[in-house]
């Protein structure tokens, strides 16, 4: 179940300082379970920053600088996870960020957390570990 998380965490800007224990960080769990690829990361970031976007996989792939063939299965997984919604315009499927406010809040929190350098580093570490 996806629930909004408390963003009361703070990583320090200095890599030489020890960051807080992240083993119980719900946003990093979100990375492990939902945003487990760099394409999904790009998709959620793009759709969160452009919340009114309702577009085809081809156009979204172009906007994020990825190949359609790589984006299509990642979008399908985000639809299955309930983070993206698939609609139809005529006979063409189009995609939009979920209308569910709780899920949108989590995506927004993830996107804002990614502005923090240390969070990004931890998120990348989690994703790379998951790829092995």
C-alpha positions, 0 to 999 in steps of 0.5 A, spaced: 500 500 500 502 506 498 501 512 503 504 519 504 510 519 507 513 524 512 519 528 509 522 530 516 529 527 514 535 531 512 541 529 509 547 534 510 550 537 504 557 535 506 559 528 503 564 527 509 559 528 514 555 521 516 548 522 514 542 519 518 540 512 518 536 510 512 534 503 513 527 506 515 526 511 510 519 510 506 522 514 500 528 509 499 523 503 500 519 507 495 525 507 490 526 499 492 519 497 490 516 502 485 522 506 482 526 501 481 529 503 474 532 510 472 527 510 466 521 510 471 525 515 475 525 519 469 517 518 468 515 520 474 519 526 475 517 528 468 509 527 469 510 530 476 513 536 473 508 536 468 501 534 471 497 536 466 500 532 461 496 526 457 500 524 452 502 517 448 508 513 450 512 515 444 511 523 446 513 522 453 519 517 451 521 523 446 520 528 452 525 524 457 530 523 452 529 515 451 527 510 446 519 508 446 521 501 446 524 502 453 519 506 456 513 502 454 514 496 459 516 501 464 510 505 463 506 499 464 509 497 470 507 504 473 500 503 471 500 496 474 503 500 481 497 505 480 502 511 479 500 512 472 493 512 469 492 509 462 487 512 458 485 512 451 484 517 446 480 514 440 484 508 439 491 510 442 493 509 449 495 515 453 498 516 460 497 521 465 500 521 473 495 518 477 489 522 480 489 519 486 492 524 491 495 520 496 499 517 490 501 523 487 503 526 494 508 520 494 511 521 487 511 529 489 515 527 495 520 523 492 521 528 486 522 533 492 527 529 495 531 528 489 533 535 489 537 533 495 544 530 493 545 525 499 538 522 497 539 522 490 546 518 492 542 513 496 536 512 491 541 510 486 545 506 490 538 502 492 537 502 484 544 499 482 543 494 488 537 492 485 539 491 478 544 485 480 
